[in-house]
């Protein structure tokens, strides 16, 4: 029984190793926002 289990697990591993790799999605570029300008203690007054 255990020999069949080992053979089955090896076969599954072999099939998984031989599959074509999935293409990796390209990361989206990060949007850089401008740094807020200090406008005094109470804003733009």
mmCIF file as gemmi writes it, N, C-alpha and C atoms, coordinates in Angstrom:
data_model
loop_
_atom_site.group_PDB
_atom_site.id
_atom_site.type_symbol
_atom_site.label_atom_id
_atom_site.label_alt_id
_atom_site.label_comp_id
_atom_site.label_asym_id
_atom_site.label_entity_id
_atom_site.label_seq_id
_atom_site.pdbx_PDB_ins_code
_atom_site.Cartn_x
_atom_site.Cartn_y
_atom_site.Cartn_z
_atom_site.occupancy
_atom_site.B_iso_or_equiv
_atom_site.pdbx_formal_charge
_atom_site.auth_seq_id
_atom_site.auth_asym_id
_atom_site.pdbx_PDB_model_num
ATOM 1 N N . UNK Axp A 1 ? 0.834 -1.201 0 1 0 ? 1 A 1
ATOM 2 C CA . UNK Axp A 1 ? 0 0 0 1 0 ? 1 A 1
ATOM 3 C C . UNK Axp A 1 ? 0.872 1.256 0 1 0 ? 1 A 1
ATOM 4 N N . UNK Axp A 2 ? 1.91 1.263 0.833 1 0 ? 2 A 1
ATOM 5 C CA . UNK Axp A 2 ? 2.738 2.462 0.915 1 0 ? 2 A 1
ATOM 6 C C . UNK Axp A 2 ? 3.567 2.655 -0.356 1 0 ? 2 A 1
ATOM 7 N N . UNK Axp A 3 ? 3.926 1.568 -1.04 1 0 ? 3 A 1
ATOM 8 C CA . UNK Axp A 3 ? 4.665 1.711 -2.29 1 0 ? 3 A 1
ATOM 9 C C . UNK Axp A 3 ? 3.814 2.394 -3.348 1 0 ? 3 A 1
ATOM 10 N N . UNK Axp A 4 ? 2.525 2.078 -3.376 1 0 ? 4 A 1
ATOM 11 C CA . UNK Axp A 4 ? 1.621 2.727 -4.335 1 0 ? 4 A 1
ATOM 12 C C . UNK Axp A 4 ? 1.479 4.207 -3.997 1 0 ? 4 A 1
ATOM 13 N N . UNK Axp A 5 ? 1.424 4.515 -2.715 1 0 ? 5 A 1
ATOM 14 C CA . UNK Axp A 5 ? 1.301 5.911 -2.292 1 0 ? 5 A 1
ATOM 15 C C . UNK Axp A 5 ? 2.55 6.694 -2.673 1 0 ? 5 A 1
ATOM 16 N N . UNK Axp A 6 ? 3.713 6.124 -2.449 1 0 ? 6 A 1
ATOM 17 C CA . UNK Axp A 6 ? 4.97 6.79 -2.817 1 0 ? 6 A 1
ATOM 18 C C . UNK Axp A 6 ? 5.053 6.973 -4.32 1 0 ? 6 A 1
ATOM 19 N N . UNK Axp A 7 ? 4.657 5.971 -5.072 1 0 ? 7 A 1
ATOM 20 C CA . UNK Axp A 7 ? 4.679 6.071 -6.532 1 0 ? 7 A 1
ATOM 21 C C . UNK Axp A 7 ? 3.708 7.151 -7.019 1 0 ? 7 A 1
ATOM 22 N N . UNK Axp A 8 ? 2.534 7.203 -6.428 1 0 ? 8 A 1
ATOM 23 C CA . UNK Axp A 8 ? 1.547 8.21 -6.824 1 0 ? 8 A 1
ATOM 24 C C . UNK Axp A 8 ? 2.033 9.62 -6.495 1 0 ? 8 A 1
ATOM 25 N N . UNK Axp A 9 ? 2.633 9.802 -5.313 1 0 ? 9 A 1
ATOM 26 C CA . UNK Axp A 9 ? 3.136 11.124 -4.94 1 0 ? 9 A 1
ATOM 27 C C . UNK Axp A 9 ? 4.301 11.538 -5.843 1 0 ? 9 A 1
ATOM 28 N N . UNK Axp A 10 ? 5.155 10.588 -6.204 1 0 ? 10 A 1
ATOM 29 C CA . UNK Axp A 10 ? 6.255 10.888 -7.122 1 0 ? 10 A 1
ATOM 30 C C . UNK Axp A 10 ? 5.753 11.275 -8.492 1 0 ? 10 A 1
ATOM 31 N N . UNK Axp A 11 ? 4.718 10.589 -8.959 1 0 ? 11 A 1
ATOM 32 C CA . UNK Axp A 11 ? 4.14 10.907 -10.256 1 0 ? 11 A 1
ATOM 33 C C . UNK Axp A 11 ? 3.506 12.297 -10.248 1 0 ? 11 A 1
ATOM 34 N N . UNK Axp A 12 ? 2.81 12.623 -9.175 1 0 ? 12 A 1
ATOM 35 C CA . UNK Axp A 12 ? 2.207 13.954 -9.059 1 0 ? 12 A 1
ATOM 36 C C . UNK Axp A 12 ? 3.299 15.028 -9.031 1 0 ? 12 A 1
ATOM 37 N N . UNK Axp A 13 ? 4.37 14.783 -8.298 1 0 ? 13 A 1
ATOM 38 C CA . UNK Axp A 13 ? 5.483 15.732 -8.261 1 0 ? 13 A 1
ATOM 39 C C . UNK Axp A 13 ? 6.146 15.907 -9.608 1 0 ? 13 A 1
ATOM 40 N N . UNK Axp A 14 ? 6.29 14.813 -10.344 1 0 ? 14 A 1
ATOM 41 C CA . UNK Axp A 14 ? 6.903 14.876 -11.67 1 0 ? 14 A 1
ATOM 42 C C . UNK Axp A 14 ? 6.037 15.679 -12.637 1 0 ? 14 A 1
ATOM 43 N N . UNK Axp A 15 ? 4.749 15.45 -12.605 1 0 ? 15 A 1
ATOM 44 C CA . UNK Axp A 15 ? 3.833 16.19 -13.479 1 0 ? 15 A 1
ATOM 45 C C . UNK Axp A 15 ? 3.846 17.67 -13.125 1 0 ? 15 A 1
ATOM 46 N N . UNK Axp A 16 ? 3.861 17.979 -11.827 1 0 ? 16 A 1
ATOM 47 C CA . UNK Axp A 16 ? 3.868 19.384 -11.41 1 0 ? 16 A 1
ATOM 48 C C . UNK Axp A 16 ? 5.174 20.073 -11.816 1 0 ? 16 A 1
ATOM 49 N N . UNK Axp A 17 ? 6.285 19.35 -11.764 1 0 ? 17 A 1
ATOM 50 C CA . UNK Axp A 17 ? 7.582 19.945 -12.11 1 0 ? 17 A 1
ATOM 51 C C . UNK Axp A 17 ? 7.717 20.172 -13.61 1 0 ? 17 A 1
ATOM 52 N N . UNK Axp A 18 ? 7.027 19.394 -14.425 1 0 ? 18 A 1
ATOM 53 C CA . UNK Axp A 18 ? 7.173 19.494 -15.877 1 0 ? 18 A 1
ATOM 54 C C . UNK Axp A 18 ? 6.192 20.47 -16.523 1 0 ? 18 A 1
ATOM 55 N N . UNK Axp A 19 ? 5.294 21.041 -15.764 1 0 ? 19 A 1
ATOM 56 C CA . UNK Axp A 19 ? 4.326 21.969 -16.348 1 0 ? 19 A 1
ATOM 57 C C . UNK Axp A 19 ? 5.009 23.273 -16.728 1 0 ? 19 A 1
ATOM 58 N N . UNK Axp A 20 ? 4.422 23.975 -17.698 1 0 ? 20 A 1
ATOM 59 C CA . UNK Axp A 20 ? 4.931 25.26 -18.119 1 0 ? 20 A 1
ATOM 60 C C . UNK Axp A 20 ? 4.685 26.279 -17.002 1 0 ? 20 A 1
ATOM 61 N N . UNK Axp A 21 ? 5.672 27.122 -16.69 1 0 ? 21 A 1
ATOM 62 C CA . UNK Axp A 21 ? 5.463 28.136 -15.65 1 0 ? 21 A 1
ATOM 63 C C . UNK Axp A 21 ? 4.47 29.194 -16.118 1 0 ? 21 A 1
ATOM 64 N N . UNK Axp A 22 ? 3.658 29.651 -15.204 1 0 ? 22 A 1
ATOM 65 C CA . UNK Axp A 22 ? 2.688 30.695 -15.517 1 0 ? 22 A 1
ATOM 66 C C . UNK Axp A 22 ? 3.417 32.032 -15.641 1 0 ? 22 A 1
ATOM 67 N N . UNK Axp A 23 ? 3.036 32.875 -16.602 1 0 ? 23 A 1
ATOM 68 C CA . UNK Axp A 23 ? 3.705 34.18 -16.73 1 0 ? 23 A 1
ATOM 69 C C . UNK Axp A 23 ? 3.389 35.064 -15.518 1 0 ? 23 A 1
ATOM 70 N N . UNK Axp A 24 ? 4.419 35.726 -15.018 1 0 ? 24 A 1
ATOM 71 C CA . UNK Axp A 24 ? 4.244 36.588 -13.858 1 0 ? 24 A 1
ATOM 72 C C . UNK Axp A 24 ? 3.671 37.933 -14.316 1 0 ? 24 A 1
ATOM 73 N N . UNK Axp A 25 ? 2.633 38.422 -13.645 1 0 ? 25 A 1
ATOM 74 C CA . UNK Axp A 25 ? 2.1 39.743 -14.024 1 0 ? 25 A 1
ATOM 75 C C . UNK Axp A 25 ? 3.097 40.84 -13.651 1 0 ? 25 A 1
ATOM 76 N N . UNK Axp A 26 ? 3.204 41.828 -14.518 1 0 ? 26 A 1
ATOM 77 C CA . UNK Axp A 26 ? 4.126 42.925 -14.258 1 0 ? 26 A 1
ATOM 78 C C . UNK Axp A 26 ? 3.561 43.826 -13.163 1 0 ? 26 A 1
ATOM 79 N N . UNK Axp A 27 ? 4.381 44.24 -12.213 1 0 ? 27 A 1
ATOM 80 C CA . UNK Axp A 27 ? 3.872 45.128 -11.163 1 0 ? 27 A 1
ATOM 81 C C . UNK Axp A 27 ? 3.546 46.494 -11.752 1 0 ? 27 A 1
ATOM 82 N N . UNK Axp A 28 ? 2.455 47.081 -11.264 1 0 ? 28 A 1
ATOM 83 C CA . UNK Axp A 28 ? 2.049 48.397 -11.752 1 0 ? 28 A 1
ATOM 84 C C . UNK Axp A 28 ? 2.978 49.461 -11.169 1 0 ? 28 A 1
ATOM 85 N N . UNK Axp A 29 ? 3.327 50.454 -11.973 1 0 ? 29 A 1
ATOM 86 C CA . UNK Axp A 29 ? 4.212 51.505 -11.446 1 0 ? 29 A 1
ATOM 87 C C . UNK Axp A 29 ? 3.501 52.302 -10.348 1 0 ? 29 A 1
ATOM 88 N N . UNK Axp A 30 ? 4.262 52.667 -9.33 1 0 ? 30 A 1
ATOM 89 C CA . UNK Axp A 30 ? 3.677 53.41 -8.214 1 0 ? 30 A 1
ATOM 90 C C . UNK Axp A 30 ? 3.507 54.873 -8.61 1 0 ? 30 A 1
ATOM 91 N N . UNK Axp A 31 ? 2.382 55.444 -8.225 1 0 ? 31 A 1
ATOM 92 C CA . UNK Axp A 31 ? 2.119 56.848 -8.499 1 0 ? 31 A 1
ATOM 93 C C . UNK Axp A 31 ? 2.676 57.656 -7.333 1 0 ? 31 A 1
ATOM 94 N N . UNK Axp A 32 ? 3.544 58.61 -7.651 1 0 ? 32 A 1
ATOM 95 C CA . UNK Axp A 32 ? 4.171 59.422 -6.611 1 0 ? 32 A 1
ATOM 96 C C . UNK Axp A 32 ? 3.418 60.739 -6.521 1 0 ? 32 A 1
ATOM 97 N N . UNK Axp A 33 ? 2.877 61.017 -5.343 1 0 ? 33 A 1
ATOM 98 C CA . UNK Axp A 33 ? 2.159 62.273 -5.121 1 0 ? 33 A 1
ATOM 99 C C . UNK Axp A 33 ? 3.148 63.312 -4.586 1 0 ? 33 A 1
ATOM 100 N N . UNK Axp A 34 ? 2.947 64.573 -4.946 1 0 ? 34 A 1
ATOM 101 C CA . UNK Axp A 34 ? 3.85 65.609 -4.414 1 0 ? 34 A 1
ATOM 102 C C . UNK Axp A 34 ? 3.664 65.758 -2.905 1 0 ? 34 A 1
ATOM 103 N N . UNK Axp A 35 ? 4.748 66.115 -2.246 1 0 ? 35 A 1
ATOM 104 C CA . UNK Axp A 35 ? 4.699 66.29 -0.803 1 0 ? 35 A 1
ATOM 105 C C . UNK Axp A 35 ? 3.905 67.554 -0.468 1 0 ? 35 A 1
ATOM 106 N N . UNK Axp A 36 ? 3 67.483 0.51 1 0 ? 36 A 1
ATOM 107 C CA . UNK Axp A 36 ? 2.236 68.688 0.867 1 0 ? 36 A 1
ATOM 108 C C . UNK Axp A 36 ? 3.155 69.766 1.436 1 0 ? 36 A 1
ATOM 109 N N . UNK Axp A 37 ? 2.841 71.017 1.093 1 0 ? 37 A 1
ATOM 110 C CA . UNK Axp A 37 ? 3.65 72.152 1.525 1 0 ? 37 A 1
ATOM 111 C C . UNK Axp A 37 ? 3.069 72.683 2.828 1 0 ? 37 A 1
ATOM 112 N N . UNK Axp A 38 ? 3.935 72.948 3.8 1 0 ? 38 A 1
ATOM 113 C CA . UNK Axp A 38 ? 3.49 73.5 5.076 1 0 ? 38 A 1
ATOM 114 C C . UNK Axp A 38 ? 2.941 74.892 4.854 1 0 ? 38 A 1
ATOM 115 N N . UNK Axp A 39 ? 1.705 75.118 5.332 1 0 ? 39 A 1
ATOM 116 C CA . UNK Axp A 39 ? 1.04 76.404 5.099 1 0 ? 39 A 1
ATOM 117 C C . UNK Axp A 39 ? 0.799 77.155 6.405 1 0 ? 39 A 1
ATOM 118 N N . UNK Axp A 40 ? 1.565 76.884 7.385 1 0 ? 40 A 1
ATOM 119 C CA . UNK Axp A 40 ? 1.404 77.569 8.659 1 0 ? 40 A 1
ATOM 120 C C . UNK Axp A 40 ? 0.574 76.737 9.618 1 0 ? 40 A 1
ATOM 121 N N . UNK Axp A 41 ? 0.449 77.232 10.837 1 0 ? 41 A 1
ATOM 122 C CA . UNK Axp A 41 ? -0.224 76.485 11.885 1 0 ? 41 A 1
ATOM 123 C C . UNK Axp A 41 ? -1.701 76.287 11.59 1 0 ? 41 A 1
ATOM 124 N N . UNK Axp A 42 ? -2.353 77.268 10.992 1 0 ? 42 A 1
ATOM 125 C CA . UNK Axp A 42 ? -3.806 77.199 10.782 1 0 ? 42 A 1
ATOM 126 C C . UNK Axp A 42 ? -4.183 77.13 9.307 1 0 ? 42 A 1
ATOM 127 N N . UNK Axp A 43 ? -3.32 76.661 8.474 1 0 ? 43 A 1
ATOM 128 C CA . UNK Axp A 43 ? -3.64 76.525 7.064 1 0 ? 43 A 1
ATOM 129 C C . UNK Axp A 43 ? -3.171 77.717 6.262 1 0 ? 43 A 1
ATOM 130 N N . UNK Axp A 44 ? -3.92 78.078 5.221 1 0 ? 44 A 1
ATOM 131 C CA . UNK Axp A 44 ? -3.502 79.129 4.286 1 0 ? 44 A 1
ATOM 132 C C . UNK Axp A 44 ? -4.002 80.497 4.704 1 0 ? 44 A 1
ATOM 133 N N . UNK Axp A 45 ? -4.16 80.775 5.967 1 0 ? 45 A 1
ATOM 134 C CA . UNK Axp A 45 ? -4.636 82.108 6.398 1 0 ? 45 A 1
ATOM 135 C C . UNK Axp A 45 ? -3.531 83.101 6.377 1 0 ? 45 A 1
